Amino acid sequence: MSVYWIGVYDIADEAGYQRYLEGALPNLQKHNVEILVADPTARCKEGSPRQMAVVLRFESEDHAMAWYNDPEYQPLLKLRLESTTNQTALLAQEFRLPEG
């Protein structure tokens, strides 16, 4: 079953975040991740506004964790965390209607 990595955050260091993107996009491709949303102008409708919204689709939770824990991704993750603030990341299961 698919899982979705949902991230919202503010970009505090544009140059650092650009360096993150330069490495992260090939890394996401390596893990066959589908980028569903990457919007730096997302509008907040409830809660506290954040500048960036990202939704990634993974084949499974195991695939999501393989990406997140990939040794090649770790310096990129550090760069993202250092170049952003107010980060929230969720890993959510795909919704399926109950049968019956």
PEURFEN-V803731 format. One line per field, one symbol per residue. ss: DSSP state (H for helix, E for strand, L for the rest). psi: psi as a letter, one per 40 degrees, with the letter a starting at -180 (. if undefined). burial: I if it has 16 or more other C-alpha atoms within 10 Angstrom, else O. A space follows every 50 residues. Layout:
ss->???
psi->???
burial->???
//
This chain:
ss->LLEEEEEEEEELLHHHHHHHHHHHHHHHHHLLLEEEEEELLLLLLLLLLL LEEEEEEELLHHHHHHHHLLHHHHHHHHHHHHHEEEEEEEEEELLLLLLL
psi->hiihhhhhiihdgdddddddddddddddddefhhhdhghefhhhdiahii dhhhhhhididdddddddehddddddddddddeiifhhhihiiihhhii.
burial->OOIIIIIIIIIIOOOIIOOIOOOIOOIIOOIOIOIOOOOOOOOOOOOOOI IIIIIIIIIOIOIIOOIIOOOOIOOIIOIIIOIIIOOOOOIOOOOOOOOO
//
